Amino acid sequence: MGQAALGAALLAGCGAPAAPAYRIGFAQCSTNGPWRQAMLAGMERELSFHPEVALKMLNANDNSAVQRQQIRELLDGGIDLLIVSPYESAPVTPAVEEAVARDVPVVLLDRRTASPRYTAYVGGNNLEVGQTAARYAARLLHERGDVVEVLGGPGSSATTERHQGFVRELGAHPGLHLVGQVTGDWKDLALRPALTALLRQHPGVGLVYAHNDAMGRGAREVCQQLGIANRVKIIGVDGLAGPGEGIDFVQRGVLTASVLYAPGGEEAMRTALKILEKQPFRRENTLGTLVIDSTNVLTMRQQTEKMNSQQTDILRQQSLLQRLRATYSSQQTILYGLLASLLGALVLGALAVQSARRNRQINRRLAEQNAENDAINRQLVRQNEEILHQRNQLAALGEQARADTEAKLRFFTNFSHELRTPLTLILGPVEELLSSSPDLSTAQRHDLGLVRRNTQRLLQLVNQLLDFRKIEVGKMAVRASEGDLVAFVREILDAFEKPARLRDIRLRLVAAEPVLTGWFDGNILDKVFFNLLSNALKFTPDHGQITVSLQAAADGQSLRVSVADTGHGISDQDQAHIFEWFYQGDAGAVAKGSGMGLALAQGLVRLHLGQLTFSSQPGQGSTFVVALPRELPAALRATGPVEPSTFALDEPEPLPEAGPLALDAPAAEAASETLVLVIEDNPEVNDFLARKLRTAFRVETATDGHTGFRLATDLIPDLVVCDVMMPGLSGLEVVAQLKADWRTSHVPVVLLTARHAAEQQVEGVQAGADLYLTKPFNPTFLLESVRTLLANRARQRAHYRRELAVDAAPGAPTGPDQTFLADLTAIVEANLTKTDLSVEDVARSLGISRMQLYRKVKAVLGTGVTDFIQSLRLTKARELLLDDALTVAEVAYELGFSSPSYFSTSFKARYQLSPSEFRVRHSSPAR
């Protein structure tokens, strides 16, 4: 039968009534293969005589685990009997035993389980199949000859039993010899290479025994290719009916014979029905087998065709019966519908009379309700107008609130900037006293150190407030560069060595790898790690420990830096608010902070596309973990070198005393004739600057930008020190006018400002400033910076004079590249102290474009302009480090590095030695 008819029979039992008498579940291992289809066809034929039976079949597709689950699914569905064709015996056994335990009869079809607990077994005898094939082979070969066996699937119980029966029976015929075996895996193509080789090796083979008819057909085609098909007999197994099956092969001469292996579908269904109807049945039903050859093949085919014809007639009769039943059912339904319609018409007539009466009453009520609705609508319109008016008021209030908030933030930022001016007047004299007053008593030096530490702490708070403002308005930008995170953290950790040592706190750095490279912004992470380490140092008791660990994530896509301390930990109440701005938890005996450090650190880490988390146990310490992506988007990567800025500690180390900077002889002799112009609107700061600079130079002062510019054009000073934020003409405007005027364009300008943001410093440098110092500043550093600028200007003038003298000499050749490099070197050396010296600045000084400058330098030197500037700085650093009068920090600031840590990193990358190691290695023996 066709597959469609089979599906209908399986689902509905070939026209079964709505409520079937029996429900049978069939757990089939597979529907693949002709033999399996024949088994299902036999079950269908038997079911066609029992329309009251419903069969539900589930196909496991040769998967024991799926079949086990399907058996339990059938049991849960409420079946009356279970038929199982196991794929593997042992895995299915527990599910079959469970069915028996539920009192559901179980019929095993074709294969057995590993347990004797079942109701009945129906199947063929594969051992007998092999023996029958061997007896028939002996008759064909007249008890003498060589035989080849084609096996089925490896490990299959059918393969094993058919082989055992065949070999056992061959033993009874000494003249027959099994000369070889090949594995066909039940397919005709898989056996061909091996069988071809075996038949060539044994040319006297007279018979091939194949475990199924398909492999027998494959063996026949191999024999035809070898030209021995006429003398080699082929015996197959299954003997199925239908085109391309065993009976057809025997009739066409493809196979000599086929051993019938009955599928057993009909017998299994008959046994199941006997069990359900409480009739006597046999527990073991072994199906017989026979040889189909030329003597009986026609009879077998005719019987099969007759059965199929009878099956078709039965199905046609059942289909007709179903149509008659459907016709009767529809006519009965129509009759009942007509009766119901008549009854409904009577009821509807009565209801219509009653409904008309009710409609009149409802219409009166609707009229009254409409009048009420009109009044409600008018009231809703008034309410909507009031709501719209209130919404407009709320929008106006919201806009006003945003404007007020912006004004407050603007005032907040300006106020924070203004705090830096009094900090300058506090920190400057204190630094001066500490560095230049050796006769101070211990108590006085302690008090001044206390003032300096708290002033620096206040400066740190101001910086944090400004960073908070920049994060709020989205002005904090990430400019990342690729670097070694281990070296970066180690440089920061070095700054905490002395404060930790004074309290006997152990600092440990644990890195999973010596070098962990990644993309990060040192300016941002510098503040994050300084905040975390400052917190750890603050809350760790004396004799405690702080551990900084670095490692890469398991996937290699991120880096993790953890800071763990042995402090008193964070209470459960504070943990929920630890990252809130200005939140101050219960710190116990420890002094509370500003409540900004951790909130600022989290904001900066998020800005860096990272995550800051923590864990803490009260009384056992806390651990803060910074997780950073190893790669950053191109938009967050810096196009040029980035120099990290360093955060000030609450308890910084005392500044070393600054010695005088050695100038060239002509500059030193003319120091008293050097004129410095100070332009500062704050009288106290103006007076402070004048007093400090008068120790080495002549000083003129002005209190506003207009007066200062007029004095500059009149006096032509050697250097100008100017504030940025002034009423009237700002410092940036003063610089721009000085650089635009040919009379003062050569005068160096030092800008002083409370605005320390990078973009503000760039704005000052773009205006033409030679040096940009933020308040509060170190007076000694300012004085030495002025001396450096003047010395560089003197060297530049001397250089130009020497070049002019060479040009004037007769016959002295001067090439254009030499002149260009001389000018370029002079400009860079004159601006080494500029932190943000850019390619545009150098190009502007030479009077050419940036691209022309880059191409020229690349053609002459084979390097970029930025690398050339960095090389000059580091070369100069080697010279300055040989002078013991300068500390490493002073050398860094002298050469324009924004922080000693960045200077140390750059120096070590160039010379494979830190500045301190270089100084020790090149120190004289007498030192």
N, C-alpha and C positions, 0 to 999 in steps of 0.2 A: 504493500500500500504506500501511498504518498506520504510525505512528511506532514502536510496540512491535515490529512485525515487522522494521522497518528496523534497530532497535537490535540485535535478535538476529542479524540477518545480518551486521552490521558486526563484532560481537564473535566470533561462532563460524562464520561462513561458511555459514550455513543448513544446519546439521547436519554440519559438518566433522568429520573424525575427530580423535582426541586429539592426534595429531601431524600438523599440516597440511603438505602438500607445499610450499606457498609462503606466505610472509608479506609482505603488501603494506601499506605505510603511506600514509595519505592525509592530507596537510596542507591542510585546507580553510580558506579565508579566513572563511567565514560559512555558517550554515545558514538564515539568515533569507531569506524571500521565496519565492514559488511556484516561480520558475525554479530556485533552488538545491535545493528539495525535489524537483523533477522530475529534476534531474541525479542526486541520490542514489537516486531510485527507479529510474532507468535502470541505475545500477551494481548495485543490488540484483537487478534482473531478470537481468542477466548472471551475477551470482554464484550465482544459484539453480541454474544448470547446472554449477557447479564447486564442489561441497561441500568439495573438498580445499584450497580457498584460504581463508586467514584474512585479514581486512581490519581494520586498526586505524586509526580516524579521530580526528584531533584538530582542534578548532574554535578558530580564533584570534579570532573575533568582530571582524573588520575591524581588526586591530592587527598591523602589519608586524613590530614587535619581538617580539611573542608568537609570530607564525608562524615567524619565524627560529629562535627558541628551540625550538619544537615540532619543526621539521625535524631539528635536531640531536638532540633527544630520541628521535625515531623511528630515526635512524641508530644511536644508541648502543644501542637496543633490539634490534638485529640483524634488520633487515628485508631481504627479497630485492629489493624494487623500491619506488620512491617515486613517488607521484602528488601533484603540487602544483598547486593552483589559486591563483595569487598574488593578494594584495590590492593590492600595489604592486610594480612590476617591479624597480626598483633596490635597495630594501632587502633583498629576498629573494634576489637574485642570488648573493651570497657563499655562502649556505647551500646553494644548489643546486649551485654549482661544487664545494663540499666533498663533496657526495654523489657527484658524478661522479668526483672524485679518489679516493674510497673504492671505486670500481668498483661502485657501486649504480646501476642504470639509473633514469633520471628521465623521467617522462611529464608534460608540462605540459598542463593542462586549462583551456581557455577563454581564458587570458591568458598572454602570453609574459614572459620575464625580459629583463634588459638584456644577456645574454650568449648566444652561440650554443652554449654547452656544455650540451646536454641530449640525451636519447636520442630522444624523439618529442614531437610537439605534436598535440593534438586540440582543435578548437574551431571555432566559427563565424566567418564573415567579416562583421564589422560594416559594412565599407565596401560590401559587396555588399547588405547589408540596406537601407542608405540608398538605393542605386541602384534596387533592386527597388521600394521604396516610391515613388520618384519616377516610375518608368515606369508603375506602376499608377495613380498620381495623374493622370498625363497622359491615360491611357485613360479614367478616370472623368470628367474635366473636358473631354474632347474637345480637348485641347491648349490650352485657354484658361481663365484664371481666377486668382484670388488664393488663396494658400496661407499657412497659419500653422503654425509648427513648435513643438512642446512638447519641450524638451530634458530630458535626464536630469540626473544629479548633476554639478555643476561639477568639472572636472578629471578626470572619469572617461574612460578610454580608449574605452569603448563609446560614450559621448556624442559624443566628438570624431569617431570614425570614422563613426558613423551620420549625423552632420551633414554631414561632408565628402562621403560618397557621395550623400546626398540633394541637396546643392547642386550637385555636379558633374553629376549626371544632369539636374537642372533646366535647366542651361545648354544642354542639347540640345533643349529645348522652349521657344522664345522666348515663347510665349503664356502660360506659367506664371510667376507672380510671387510670390516669397517676401516678403510684406509685413510680417512681424514674427515674433518669437520670444519665448517665455516659458520660464522654468526651473521644472520641476516637481519636480526632485530625486527622481524615480522614485515620487512619491506623488500620489494624486489630489486631495488637499486643498490642497497647497501652491500649485498652479497657478491656482486658481479666481479670486482677485481680479485677478491680472495678465491672465489670459485674458479675463475679462469686459470689462475696460477696453479690451483690444486689439480684440476683436470689435465693440464699440460704436464704436471709432475707424474700423474698416474694415468697414462693413456688407456689402460685396460679397464677403466671403471665402466660398469654396465648399468648402474642404477643410482639415482639421486633421490634421497628421501628428504622432503622439505616439510617443516612443521606447520605450514599453512599453504593454501593454494596460490596466494600471491607470490610467495617466494618460489613455488614450483614453476610458475610462469616465467619468473626471472631466470631460473636454472635452465628452462627450455631455450630461452633466447641466447644464453651463454653457449649452450651446446650447438645451436645453429651457427653462431659465429665461428665456433671451432670445427664445424663440419662433421659432428658426431651425433647429430640429433636423431638419425635413423636407428642407431644401435643402442642409445642410452635411454633407459626407461625413467620416467619421472612419476613419483608418488607424492601427492599433496595431502593436506588435512583440512577439513571443514565440510566440503561437499555441499555448499550453499547453492540455492537456486537463484536464477536471474542472470541477465547478461553480464559477462565478465567475471563470473563466479565459478566455483568448482565444477558443478554439473555441466555448465557451458564449456569449460576447458576440456573436460573428458570427452564430450560429444564432438568437439572440434579437433581432438587429437593433440591438443597442447599438453595435456597430462595423460599419462597412461591410466592412472586411477587416482581417486581421492577418497580418503577415509572419512566417513561422516562423523562429525562431532556436533551433535544436536545442541542448538542454543538453549532449549529448555524453557522458553518463555511460556508456552501453553501449559506445560506440565506444572510450572511454578504457580500459575494463576489457578489451575484446577485444584492443586493442593491447598492453596490459600482459601479458596471458597469452601472446600471440605472442612477446614479448620473453623471457619466462621460459622458455617451452618451445623456445626457439632456432628459431622459425619465421620465415619472411620477413615483414617488416612495412614499412609506409611511415613515413618520418620525419615528413612533413608531412601531416596529416589535416585538411583543411579541410571542414567540414560544409556541405552545400548548404542553400539556403533556397528557399521558395516562398510564394506568396500564398494565404492561406485566405480564400475569400469564399463567397458563397451557392452557387456552383457546385460546390464540393468540400467544403464544411464537413461535410455529412452523412457523406460517405465517411471523412473524417479522424476523425470522432467514433466511427464504427463500428469503424474499425481500432484506435483507442485502447481502446475498451471490450473488443474481442476480445483484445488483448494483456493487459489487466488480468485478464480471465477466465482466460486461459491461465496467467498468473503465479499466480493463486490456486490453480488446479489443481496446478501444480507444487509449490507450498508445501504443499498438502494431502497430496500423494503423499510428499513428503519427510518430513512430520510422521508419516505412517503408517509409513514406513520406519524412522524413528527409534524409534517405539514398538515395532516388531517387533525391531529390534536390541536395544532395552532389555529386551524380554521374553526373547530368546535369551540375553542377557548374564546376566539374573537367574537363569534356569534353569540355566545353566552354573555360576553361582556357587553355587546350592543344591546341585548335584550334587557339586561339589568340596568344599562344606562337609560334606555327608554322609560322603563318603569320609574327610575329615580327622577328623570326629567319631568314626567307627569306629576309625580308627587311634589317635585320642587316648584312646578308651575302653580299648583294649588297653594302651596305655602307662600310663594312670592305674591300671588294675588292678595292674600290676606295681609301680607306685610306691606304691600303697596298702599292699601287703604289706610293702614295705621301710619305708614311713613308720611303720607300726604298731610295727615293731621299734625304729625310732629314737625313737618317742614314749616307749616304756618307758624307754629310756636317758635321754631328756631329763627325764622326770618325776623320776627319781632325782636328776639334777643340780639341778633346780629346788628340790627339797626341801632339798638341801644349801645352795643359794644363798639360800633364804628364811631359813634359820637365820643365815647370815652377814649378811643384810640387817637382821634384827632387832637384831643386835649393833651394826651401823653406825647404825641409827636411834636406839638408846639413846645412842650416843656423840654423834650430831648434836644430840639434845635437850640434853645437857650443854653442848655447845659453844654452842648458841643462848642458853642461860641465861647463860653466861659473856659472850657478846657483848652481850646486853641489859644486863647489869650494867656492862660497860665503857662502853656508850653512855650509861647514866645517869651514870656517873662523868664522862665527857667533857662532858655537858650541864652538870653541876654545876660542873666546872672552867671551862667557857665562861662561865657566869653569874658565877662568881667573878672571872674575868678582866675581864668587862665592868664589874663593880662596882669592881675595882681600877683599871681605866682611868679610870672616871668620877671616882674619888677622886683619882687623880693629876692629872687635868685640873682638878678643883676646887682642889686644892692649888696647881697651876700658875697658875691664874687669881688666887687670893688672894695668892700670892706676888708676882705681877706688880703687883697693886694695892698691896701693901706697899712695893714698890720706889719708888713715887711719893712716899712720905713723906720718906725721906732725900734724894730728888732735890729736894724742896722746900727742905730745909735747906741743900743745896749751891747750888742755882741762885738762891735768894732773896738770900743775902748777896752772891753774885758780881754779880748784877744791881745790887744796891744800891751796891756799891763802884764798879762801872763807871760808874754814872749820877750818883753824888753825891760822887765823890772826884777832883777835878781835879788834885790834887797827886801822883797816881800817876806813877811813872816809866814810860818806854816798855817796859822789860822786865817790870815788874809788870803793866801793862795787857795786854801780850802773853800773859803766863802766865794771867791771869784770863780773857782771851778763849779761851785753849786749854781751860781748865776749863769755861767755859760751852758751848763747842762740843761737847765730849765729853759733857757732861751732857745737852745737847739730843739728841745722838745716842743716848745711853742711853734717853732718854725716847721717842725714835722707835722704838727696838727694843721697848720695853715696849708701846707702842701697837700695833706689828705683832703681838706675841705675843697681845695681847688680841683683835685682829681675827682672828687665826688660830683662837683658841678659839671666837669667835662663829661663824665659818664652819663649824667642825667640828660644833658643836651646833645649827646651823641658826637662830641668833638674829640673823644679819645680814639685815635686811629692805631691800628696794628701795622707795624712795619717790620716784618719778620725776615730773618736771614738764617741760613743753615749754619749750625755750629755744634759744638760738643757740650751737651747739657751737664755732663759730669764736671768738666773743667769750670763751667759757669757757676754751678752750685758751690764747688770747692772755693772759688774766689770769694763768694759771699760769706761762706762759713768762716773763712780766715778772719773776717772783720769781727767775729764774735769770740775769737780765741781768748783775748785778754779779759773782757768782762766775765766770761765763763771761768777762766783760770782764777780770778780774784775770789770767786765764790766756790771754788773747788767743784765745779760742775764739769762732767766729762762730755765732750763733744765727739760724736762718732759719725763718720761718713762711710756708708756701706753701699757700694755700687755693684750690681750684678755683672757688669762688664766694664772694662777700663774706659771705653769710649762709647757713648750713646749719642749718636748724631740725630738731629731733627731740626725742624724749622720753628724758631721762636723769636719773640721780640724781647730783647734784654731789658729795655726800658720798662716794660710791663711786668715781666717775671721778677725783675730785681725788687720791685715794690712788694710783690706777692710774698716772695721768700723772706724778705726782711721783716715783713709783718708777722709771718708765721714763726720765724726764729725769735723775734723780739717777744712775742707772746709766750713762747716756750721758755725763754730765759727768765721772763718776769714771774711766771707761775711755777717754775721748778725750784724746789728748796735747795739750800746749800748741800753739797756732797751728792747731788742727784745726777741724772744723765739725760742727754738729748741725743737721739739717734736720727740721722737723715739717711733715708734709703732711696736708691734709684734703681729702676728696672724697666724693661720693656714688657708690654703685655704679651700674652701667649700668641696672639695673632700677629704681633709685630707692627700693628697699625697705630699704637699709642705708647706713650711713655708715662710712668708713674713715679712721682716724688712724694715720699711720706716723711713727716716730721713728727716724731714720737717723743714725749717727755714723761718724766716720772713725778709730775706734780700732783695736786690734790684732785684733779679731774673737774668735770663739769656736772653740776646737779641736773637731775631729770627735768626740773622746772625750767632751767636756763637753756637746755639743749634745743627746745623748740623755737627759741628766739635768738640764737647765737649769731645768726647772719643778718639780723635786722639793723638798720642804720640807727646809731646813737643808743642802742640798747646796752645797758650795763647790768650784768647779772650780779649775783651775790658772790663777791670775790673773797669773803671772809676777812682774814687779816691782811690780805694783799691789797695794795692800793688799786683802786679802780682806774680804768683807762677812759678814753673818750667815747668808746662804743662805735668807732668807725673802722678800726683796723681790719677786722674779719669781714665786715660788710664790703669794704673797699677791695679786699683780696678776692672775695667771691665775684664781685663785679668785674674785676680785671681778668680773672680766669675765664669767666663766661665770654668776655670780649675776645679772648684768645681761643674761643670755641672749645674750651676745656670744661672740667667739672671739679669743684672743690667739695669734698665730703669729710666727715670726721666721725670718730667713734671715741667714746669716753666712758670710763668706769670711775665713779666718785671714790676718791682715795687711792686710785691706782694710776692716774695719769690720763693723757689724751693723745690721740693720733689724728693728724690732719693729712689728707691725701689729695694731691693735685694730679689729675689725669689730663694729659695734653695730647692732641693728635700729632702724630709724627710728621704728617704732611699737611700743609695749609693751602687754601685756594690761591690762585695767582694774584687775586685782588688784594690779598693780605701780605704779599711778599714785597720787601723793599727793593727798589731799583738800584740803590747805591749802598755803601757801607753804613751800618747803623751802630751808634755808640750808646751803650746802656748808661743810664744815670744811676747813681748810688743813693740809697736812702740814708738819712742820718740816724744813728742809734740814739737811744735815750741816754746812754752813758758812753759817749765816744772817748777814744783815747786822746790825751792832750796833744795839741799840735806841736810839732818840733819847732824850735827856734829857727827863724829864717836868717840866713846870713846874707850879706850884700851880694848882688849879682855883679860879677866881674865884667866890666865894659871895656871896649877898645880904648886905648889911651886918649885919642882925641875927644871921644864922647865924655870920658871921665873928667877931663880938664875943663870942658865947657858945661859941666852940669849946672853951675851957678848961673850961667847965662841962658839956660833952657827955660822957656816960658810955657806954662800950662794954664789953660783957660778952663775954669770950672763953671758950668751952667746948671744950677739946681734951685728949684723954687722953694724948697723947705729950708728955712734959715739955719736950723741946727745942723742938718746934714751938710749944707753948704759950708758952714764954719768948720765942721769936722773934717771934711775933705781938704779944705784949704790948709788947716793945721798939719795934717798928715803929709801933704805934698810939699809944703814949704820947707820941710827938713832936707829936701834935695833939689827943689826947683823954685824958680820965681813963679808966683801964682797970681792970676787975676780972676775975679769972680763976677758972675751975673746971676740975677734971680729970675729971669724969664727968657724965653726963646728969642724974642726980637732983639733985646739988649745983647744977648750973647752972640747972635749972628753979626750985629754991628761991630762989637768989639773984635770978633774974629777977623773980619775984613779989614779993620783998622790996624790991629796989632800983628796979624799973621803969626799966631802962636805955633809952637812946635808940636803941641798936642792939645786936644780938647776932651774934657770929661764932662758928659752931658746926661742929665736925667731924661727919661722917656716921657713920663706923664707930667706935662706942665700946661698951665692955662695959656691960651693964646696960640703961640707957635709950639707944637709938640717937639719932642726930641727927634723923632723920625723926620719931621719936616726940616729941623735944623740941619741934620746930617745930609738930607737930600740937597739942600741949598748950598751947604759947604762943598759937597762933592761936585755940584754943578758949576760953581764959580771957579774960574781958572786960577784965581789967586789962592784959593784955599783947598783946591782939589787934592793936593798932596798931603794935607795935614791929617795925621791919624786921629780917629775919634773913638773914644771908649764910651759905650752906652751903659748907664746904670738904670735898672728897673726892678720893680717888684713883680713884673709879669715874667714867669719862668717857663711858660709853655713853649714847646718846640716850634710851633707855627709862629709864635710871637718873636722868638729869636731869629727865625728865618726872615721875618719881616724886617727886623732891625739890620740884619746882614745885607738884605737886598737894598736897603736904603743907603748902604755904604759904610756902615760902622766897621771899625777894625777889630773891636773886641766887645763882647756882650756879657756883662756881669749882672747876676741877679742879687737882689738884696735879701737878707743881709750878706755882706761879703767880708772877707778877711782883709783888713787894711794892709797887712804885709803883702798879701798876694796882689792887691791892687797896685801898690807901689812898685813891686817887682815887675808886674805886667807893663806898667808905664815905662819903666826902664828898658824892658825888652823891646817894646815898640820903638822907643827912641834909638836904641842900639841898632835894631834892624834897619831903621831909616838911615842911620849914619853909615852902616855897612853898604846899603844900597847906593848912597851918594858916592862913597869911596869907590865902589865897584864901577859905577858909571864914569867916574873921573879916570880910573885906570883904563877902561875901554876906550875913552876918548883919547887918552895919551897914546895908546897903541895905534889907533886910527891915524893920529897925527904923524906918527913915525913914518919916514919915507920907506917905501918898499915893503911895508908890513901888510901881508895879505889878510883880508877879512872875508870869510864866506857867509852867505845868508843863513845857513843852518847854525853856524857858530853864534851869530848875533841873536838868532831866535832862541836858542837854548840858553844863552846868557841872560836874556831878558826874562824868559820863563822861570829859570832858577832863581833870579833875583826877586821876582814877584812872589813865588811860593815861599822863599825864606823870609821875606818881609811879612808874610801873613801866617806863619806857622802857629801863632797863638790863637788863631781863629778856629773855634770848635767846629763851625759849620762851613768851613771853606769849601766852596763848590766849584765845579768846572765853569759855570757861568761867570763866577767872580773872576777867575783867571782870564777867561776869554775877554771879559769886559775890560780888564786891566791892559790887555794886549791890543785892544781895539779891533778884534776879529770876532766872528761868530763861534758858537760852541762847536758846531760841526766842523768848521775849518780848523779849530784848535785840535779837536780829536784826531782829525785826519793827519794833521801835521805831526803831532806827537807820535801817532801810530807809525807814520812813515819813517820818522827819524830814529825813534827809540824802540819801536816794536812793542809798546805797552800803552796802557790807557793813562789818562790824566790823573784819575783817582789813585791808581797804583803808584804813579810817579810822586804824588804828594805824600802818600803814606811812606814811601821809601825814604824820602828826605826827612820826614819826621823821625823814623826809626834810626836812620843814620845819625841824626843829630842827637838822638837819645843815647847812643853808645858814647858820644863825647861827654854829654852832661852827666852820665852815670859815673864817669871817672872822677867827678868832683864830689868829694865827701861832704861839702857844705850843703848839698842839695839832697833832700830825701827823694824816694821814688815817687811819692805823691807830687812833690814840687816839680819834678821833671815832667810828670804827666801833664800837669796844668801848664807848665812852661811851654810845652809843645802842642797845646790845643786839645788834648784828650779830655773828654768830659768827666772821666772818673779814672782813678788808679786801676780799678779792676779791668776796664776795657784796655788801658795801656798795657797792663801785664799780659793780657790775652794776646794782643796784637804782637808784642815784642817776642813772646814765647813762640808764636806761630812762625815768626820770621827767622829767629836765631836758635830755636829749640832750647832756649834757656830763659828762665824768668829774669826780670830786672835784678832782683836780689841775688840770684845765682851768678849772673854776669858780673855784678859789682864785686862779689866775693872772689870769683875766679881771677879777675883782673886787678885786684887790690895789690899794692906794693908790699913786700915782706915786712917793712918797718911798721906797717899800719896795724 
